[in-house]
Amino acid sequence: MGFTVSDFDDLKRLLGEHPEWCVELRHLLLSNDMEALPGLVRDLIQAQDRTEQRLAELAEAQRQSEQRLAELAAVQRRTDDRLAELAEAQRRTEERLNELAAAQRRTEQRLAELAEAQGQTEVRLARLEEAQINLTAQMCQLAARMDQLTDRVDQLAARMDQLTERMDQLTARVDQLAARMDELAEKTGRLTDKVGWMDGVLLELLYGKKVPGYFGRWLRRARAVDLDELWDALESALGHEETHDALMTDLVVRGRVAALADRPEAYLIVEVSAVIDQYDVERAVWRAELFRRAGFPAIPAVAGREATGSARLLAEARGVAMLEDGKESYWDRAMARWPVS
């Protein structure tokens, strides 16, 4: 006589009255592979935890690399391609993890379906056993793929270590290059100063040799004064230190003022510089004041190839005559500020 629906109902009633029978019935109905399924799932979860821990270590290594990249902004362009590859590899890893999570959810859903199918016929159990065998094979394949993923993560970590080492070497080379650039800048500065000094000396010689041509519009019969001739007169009025400072002027020109009818004699106290700045103007004023204290009708002047904007403003304000690449400026202000008679 076959197993009927009423017999099945009786079986359910008896199992409800005797719960302990359910355990024995489960052992009879489920195969060894089904009973081993929870252990396999736990192994899968542990493997996933190890993978997530490895990924966390990789993320920390990546953060340190990004910090190093921030310090080496000047060479960041050369490593962008490598970082893009790393980001792509990380994206693929996250996709694989998402796939793994989806597979795990499908497995859990399948297990729920298996639990609901426990009351079905032996045919259903046979089909379930076959499906479980296939699932076990898939899980074995998944475990193998997880091992491959772990190997790839290890390789990626090794590549990150190599990249960090290369970046350290590059940092050292950049530091060496910066030191050499600083040394070159210092040498260039010294050379520029030397060239500027030589240019100033040549201009002094040029203005001293062609005094009438450069200063003849201001002074008639203009001529350069030998500073030795002025020493005694200056020293008797100023003392040794200020006399020395007064005679450090670049050029003293003597002549009669062309703009005044009585042609009084005057002395131009000239500071010569390739690029006239405000300090040249201040020196001309100070040394002209020293000469005037010694009794000389002195007028401050500056001469050079070009002048800074601040030098022009200060010369106009202080009444200092300016000769800029042959162009005359502020002579009227100088005559008003430093009268001679």
C-alpha positions in Angstrom: 0.0 0.0 0.0 1.4 3.4 -1.0 2.1 6.5 1.2 -1.1 8.7 1.0 -1.9 12.2 1.9 -3.6 11.2 5.1 -0.5 9.2 6.1 1.6 12.4 5.5 -0.8 14.4 7.7 -0.5 11.7 10.4 3.2 11.9 10.1 3.2 15.7 10.6 0.9 15.3 13.6 3.2 12.7 15.2 6.3 14.9 14.5 4.5 17.8 16.2 3.8 15.6 19.3 7.3 14.2 19.3 9.8 17.0 18.3 12.7 14.7 19.1 11.8 12.6 16.1 12.5 15.5 13.8 16.2 15.3 14.5 16.3 11.6 13.6 14.2 12.1 10.6 16.5 15.0 9.4 19.5 12.6 9.7 17.6 10.1 7.6 16.5 12.6 4.9 19.6 14.8 4.5 22.8 13.5 2.9 26.3 13.9 4.5 26.9 16.7 2.0 23.9 18.6 3.2 25.0 18.3 6.8 28.4 19.6 5.8 26.9 22.6 4.1 26.9 24.9 7.2 30.6 24.2 7.7 31.4 25.1 4.1 29.4 28.3 4.5 31.4 29.2 7.6 34.7 28.5 5.7 33.4 30.7 2.9 32.6 33.5 5.4 36.1 33.2 7.0 37.7 33.3 3.6 35.7 36.5 2.9 36.8 38.0 6.2 40.4 37.3 5.3 39.9 38.9 2.0 38.3 42.0 3.5 41.2 42.3 6.0 43.7 42.1 3.2 41.8 44.7 1.3 41.8 47.0 4.4 45.6 46.6 4.5 45.7 47.4 0.8 43.5 50.5 1.4 45.9 51.7 4.2 48.9 51.2 1.9 47.0 53.2 -0.8 46.3 56.0 1.6 50.0 56.3 2.5 50.9 56.3 -1.2 48.4 59.1 -1.8 50.0 61.1 1.0 53.4 60.7 -0.6 52.0 61.7 -3.9 50.7 64.9 -2.3 54.2 65.8 -1.2 55.5 65.1 -4.7 53.0 67.2 -6.6 55.8 68.2 -9.1 56.1 64.5 -10.3 52.5 63.5 -9.8 51.8 63.6 -13.6 54.3 60.7 -14.1 52.5 58.4 -11.7 48.9 59.2 -12.7 48.7 56.3 -15.1 49.9 53.8 -12.4 47.4 55.1 -9.9 44.7 54.8 -12.5 45.6 51.2 -13.0 45.5 50.7 -9.2 42.0 52.4 -9.0 40.8 50.2 -11.8 42.1 47.1 -10.1 40.4 48.1 -6.9 37.2 48.7 -8.7 37.3 45.2 -10.3 38.0 43.8 -6.8 35.0 45.6 -5.4 32.9 44.2 -8.3 34.1 40.7 -7.6 33.2 41.2 -3.9 29.8 42.4 -4.9 29.4 39.3 -7.0 30.5 37.2 -4.1 28.0 38.8 -1.8 25.2 38.3 -4.4 26.3 34.6 -4.7 26.2 34.3 -1.0 22.7 35.7 -0.9 21.6 33.3 -3.6 23.1 30.5 -1.6 21.2 31.5 1.5 18.0 31.8 -0.5 18.6 28.3 -1.9 19.1 26.9 1.6 15.8 28.4 2.7 14.1 26.7 -0.3 15.7 23.5 0.8 14.3 23.9 4.3 10.8 24.4 2.9 11.2 21.3 0.7 12.0 18.9 3.5 8.4 17.7 3.6 8.3 16.8 -0.1 8.6 13.3 -1.6 11.7 11.2 -2.1 11.8 12.3 -5.8 12.1 15.9 -4.6 14.8 14.9 -2.2 16.7 13.1 -4.9 16.5 16.2 -7.1 17.6 18.4 -4.2 20.6 16.1 -3.6 21.7 16.4 -7.2 21.3 20.2 -7.0 23.4 20.2 -3.8 26.1 18.3 -5.5 26.2 21.0 -8.2 26.2 23.7 -5.5 29.1 22.0 -3.8 31.1 22.0 -7.1 30.3 25.7 -7.6 31.4 26.5 -4.1 34.7 24.6 -4.7 35.2 26.7 -7.8 34.4 29.8 -5.9 36.9 28.9 -3.2 39.5 28.4 -6.0 38.7 31.8 -7.4 38.9 33.4 -4.0 42.5 31.9 -3.7 43.3 33.5 -7.1 41.9 36.8 -5.9 44.0 36.6 -2.7 47.1 36.0 -4.9 46.3 39.0 -7.1 45.8 41.2 -4.0 49.3 40.0 -2.7 50.8 40.9 -6.1 49.1 44.3 -6.0 50.5 45.0 -2.5 54.0 44.0 -3.8 53.6 46.4 -6.7 52.6 49.2 -4.3 55.7 48.6 -2.2 57.8 48.8 -5.4 56.1 52.1 -6.3 56.7 53.5 -2.9 60.4 52.6 -3.1 60.7 54.3 -6.6 58.9 57.4 -5.3 61.4 57.6 -2.4 64.3 57.4 -4.9 62.7 60.1 -7.0 62.3 62.3 -3.9 66.0 62.0 -3.2 66.8 62.9 -6.8 64.5 65.9 -6.7 66.2 67.1 -3.5 69.6 66.8 -5.1 68.3 68.7 -8.1 66.9 71.4 -5.9 70.3 71.7 -4.1 72.1 72.1 -7.4 69.5 74.7 -8.6 70.1 76.7 -5.4 73.8 76.6 -5.9 73.4 77.7 -9.5 71.1 80.5 -8.5 73.7 81.7 -5.9 76.5 81.7 -8.6 74.2 83.5 -11.0 73.4 86.1 -8.4 77.1 86.7 -7.8 77.8 86.9 -11.5 74.9 89.4 -12.0 76.2 91.6 -9.1 79.7 91.5 -10.7 78.4 92.4 -14.1 76.3 95.2 -12.6 79.3 96.5 -10.8 81.4 96.4 -14.0 78.7 98.2 -15.9 78.6 100.9 -13.2 82.4 101.3 -13.4 82.2 101.7 -17.2 79.4 104.3 -16.9 81.5 106.3 -14.4 84.4 106.3 -16.9 82.1 107.2 -19.7 80.4 110.1 -17.8 83.8 111.3 -16.5 85.3 111.3 -20.0 82.4 113.1 -21.7 81.4 115.6 -19.0 80.6 118.5 -21.4 78.4 116.3 -23.6 76.3 114.9 -20.7 76.2 117.8 -18.3 76.8 120.8 -20.7 73.1 121.7 -20.8 73.1 122.3 -17.0 76.6 123.7 -16.5 78.8 125.8 -18.9 82.4 124.8 -19.2 81.6 121.7 -17.3 84.6 119.5 -16.2 85.3 116.7 -13.9 86.9 117.6 -10.6 89.9 115.7 -9.3 88.7 114.7 -5.8 92.2 115.1 -4.3 91.8 118.8 -4.8 88.8 118.9 -2.5 90.3 116.9 0.4 91.7 119.7 2.5 88.6 122.0 2.2 86.3 119.1 3.1 88.3 117.8 6.0 88.7 121.2 7.6 84.9 121.6 7.6 83.7 118.0 8.1 86.4 115.9 9.7 88.0 112.8 8.5 85.0 110.3 8.5 82.5 112.6 6.7 85.2 113.8 4.3 85.9 110.2 3.3 82.1 109.6 2.8 81.8 112.8 0.7 84.7 111.8 -1.6 83.1 108.4 -2.2 80.8 110.0 -4.7 81.1 108.6 -8.2 81.7 111.9 -10.0 82.0 115.6 -9.1 81.3 118.0 -12.0 82.2 121.7 -11.8 80.8 124.5 -14.0 78.7 127.6 -14.2 74.9 127.3 -14.1 73.6 127.9 -17.6 70.0 128.7 -16.6 71.0 131.7 -14.4 72.0 135.1 -15.9 74.9 135.7 -13.6 76.3 132.2 -14.3 77.2 131.3 -10.6 79.6 128.3 -10.2 78.1 125.1 -8.9 79.2 121.5 -8.2 77.2 118.5 -9.4 77.5 115.6 -6.9 76.7 112.7 -9.2 75.9 109.1 -8.3 76.3 106.8 -11.3 74.5 103.4 -11.6 73.4 101.2 -14.4 69.9 101.0 -12.9 69.2 104.1 -10.7 67.3 103.2 -7.6 66.1 105.2 -4.5 69.3 104.4 -2.6 71.4 106.2 -5.3 69.1 109.2 -5.0 69.5 109.2 -1.2 73.3 108.9 -1.4 73.4 111.9 -3.9 71.3 114.0 -1.5 73.4 113.1 1.6 76.7 113.8 -0.1 75.5 117.0 -1.7 74.5 118.1 1.9 78.1 117.3 3.1 79.6 119.4 0.3 77.3 122.3 1.0 78.2 122.1 4.7 81.8 122.5 3.6 80.9 125.6 1.6 80.5 124.2 -1.9 77.4 125.2 -3.8 76.5 121.5 -4.5 73.5 120.1 -6.4 72.7 116.4 -6.2 72.4 114.4 -9.4 72.0 110.8 -10.5 72.9 109.3 -13.9 72.5 105.8 -15.5 71.0 103.8 -18.2 67.6 103.5 -16.6 65.8 104.3 -13.3 63.2 102.6 -11.2 59.8 104.1 -10.6 60.6 104.7 -6.9 63.8 106.4 -7.8 62.0 108.8 -10.2 59.4 109.7 -7.5 62.1 110.3 -4.9 64.3 112.4 -7.2 61.3 114.6 -8.1 60.4 115.0 -4.4 63.9 115.7 -3.2 65.0 117.9 -6.1 67.7 115.6 -7.5 68.6 116.1 -11.2 68.4 112.9 -13.2 70.2 111.9 -16.4 68.5 108.7 -17.6 70.1 107.3 -20.8 70.9 110.8 -21.9 67.4 112.1 -21.0 67.4 115.0 -18.5 64.8 115.3 -15.7 64.1 117.4 -12.6 66.8 120.0 -13.2 64.4 122.9 -12.5 63.3 121.2 -9.2 67.0 120.7 -8.3 67.7 124.4 -8.9 64.7 125.4 -6.7 65.6 122.9 -3.9 69.4 123.6 -4.0 69.9 127.3 -4.8 73.4 128.6 -5.7 74.7 132.2 -5.9 
